[in-house]
Amino acid sequence: MRRPLVLMALAAVGATAALQLGAGPAEPLPSLHNGADWHTSSEEQSAAHEAWLVQGSVPGGAGTQDLVTQALLDLRDLTRPTGAVAAGPSGPWGYAWPRDNAFVAVAFAVSGHPDDAWRTLRFFVDAQLEDGGFEARYSLDGSGPPDGRQRQTDGAGWLLWAIEEVRAASGQPVPMDLRGLRNRAVDHVLDLTDDGRRLPPASPDYWEVPERRVTLGTVAPLAAGLEASARSHAAEGNRVRSQQLANAGVELRSVIRAEFGPAYERHGDRGGHDAGTVMLLPPFAEVADPAVLAASRRYVTGAIRPAGGLAPGVGWKSDGVSWTPETALVAYTAAASGDASTAVRWSDWLARQTTAWGSLPEKVLPDGSPAGPAPLAWTAALFVLVQAELADE
């Protein structure tokens, strides 16, 4: 059972400080420092935080309540009035990715804030492209993409998955405008995959690099999105559409097994194992396929870094840096797959990596120092989701 919120002192939250932005993956990574506030530290803001928290609950046990509380407040502060969630406080992270918003929406839902969850997803109603897909990222004011970065196909899958997760967690029907987004995105995915019978075209994924071959990190979210939308339509009584999407999901899973199994590396039989393997596990799939579980273990073994976390993939550059979102993703899928001990192990590691003010950073240097932006929306959301899954065990 999820623990009801116990009010706690929020003085430390009010003092949450800004980051020293870390560099991209091809540049040196400076350590964080406790700089100027990016949270406002007024009594009024602290009262607003407290009022918002008591509207819902803080998932998890007593040992993680402070960190989950901080993660939730970080997510709230990263969310703009438009519903857009900044990936990080500023700089190159000051944009909204469909992937990040999807996970934040689900975190809001499982913590009892459905209005915030729907608003976070609703940002993409106007942002959705004519073909039903999405850009890689968007300016927070809703004005569109900030540059000509190539589209990322996984965004449609993640948003479809999130819409159903929010519906299930909140017990509320999908709002009509989000049903329109969902239906257009579903048609887009069906188009890309010929109703699940083929892989989609190559696209950048969470690695944020151009790709010539389709990656597991692109196609796995599309399968999850089709299956989630089948459940969503079933809940609305549309059995015909639900069955069509369920069949397409089965077809796409079969194509994934044929094209990526049994190795399940980034590009099938090459590229090394990466976090795309765990995107084929619950809660993104109904069951944990043994071959996928074996591949995910190979990813973890090959991607471990000196500070104890994981790189995005075995083929990632050997700089010794741990990345918190991929580590948190492993914890989340372990918890959802019933492997509580593995989930707790990675959750405990994440809990030891927070900044001085309690936020989760994007990276951890080989010496254990936090680096990159902090808080990072994807990691904060995943940490909340891990605790919610563990609480439901």
C-alpha positions, 0 to 999 in steps of 0.5 A: 500500500502507498503510504499517505503523505506525512507533512515534513519540514520543507525548509530544505526544499525552499533552499534547493539550488541551481546546477552547474550544467554538465556538458554533452557526452562528447565533452568533459563533465564538470561537477555540480556546485550549489549556485543560485536558486532555481526554486524560489525560496519564499514562504509562499512557495513553500506553502504552495508546495505543501498544499500541493503535496497534501492533495496526493501521496508520496509513494514508497516507504519511510526510508525514501519519503524525503527523496520522493518528496524532493523528486515530486517537487522538482517535477512540479517546478520543472513543469511550466503553465503550458504543461511542458516539462523541462528535462532539466532546469536550464540550458540545453535541457530547457526543452520538453521531450515527449519521452520525459513528459510521458514519464513525468505524467505517470509519476504525477498520476501514481502520486495522486495528481491526475490533473497535473498528469493530464496537463503534462500530456495535453501539452502535446495536443497542439504540438502533434504533427499532421501525420500524428507523430512528434518532434524530438523536443519542444520549446516550453512556451509551446511555440514548437521545436527549437531547431531542426533536430531530427524527429524521434519516433519513440515519442509517440510510443511513450505518450501512448503508454503514458496515456493508458498508465495515467488512466489506470492510475487515476481511474479517470477516463481519457479526456476527449482531446487526449483521445484525439491525440491518442488516436492520431498517434496510434494511426501514425504508429500503425502506418510506420509499422504496417499494422505491426508487420515491419520495423519502423524507419531508423530514428534517433532514440534516447541516445540522442544521436543520428541512426542508420539502423532502427534501434531497440530503443525506438521500436520497443516503446512503439510496441508498448504504445500499441498494447497500452492503447488496446487496453485504453480502447477496451476500457472505453468499450471499443472492442473492435479497435482494442482487438485491432491494436492488440493484434498489431502489438502481437505482430510487432513483438513477433517482428522484434523477436525475429529482428532483434532476438535472441541477442537483443542488442541495440541494432539486433545482432550488433551495437552492444546491449543497451537500456533498450533491452529493459524497454521490452520488460514490464511495465512496457510489456505484459510478461518478462521474456526469458531471452530479454531478461538474459539480454538485460542482465548482459546490459547491466554487466557490461555497462556498469561504471566505477561509481556503481551506476550504468552507462546508456549502453555497453557501446557507450564511450568508456569515460567511466560516467554513470547515467541515472536515467538508465540506472533508474529505468533498470530499477523500474522494470525490475520492480514491475517484473517482481524482482524487488531485490534488484529494484531496491539495489538500484534504488538505494544506489540512486538515493546515495547520488543526490546533490547536496540539496537532495535532487537527482542528477543526470550523471555521476562521475567515476569518483562518485560526484554528481554531474550534469543537470540536477534535477533531471526530470526523467530520473526524478519521475522514474525514482517516484515510479520505482517506489510506487511499484515497490510499495505495491509489492 
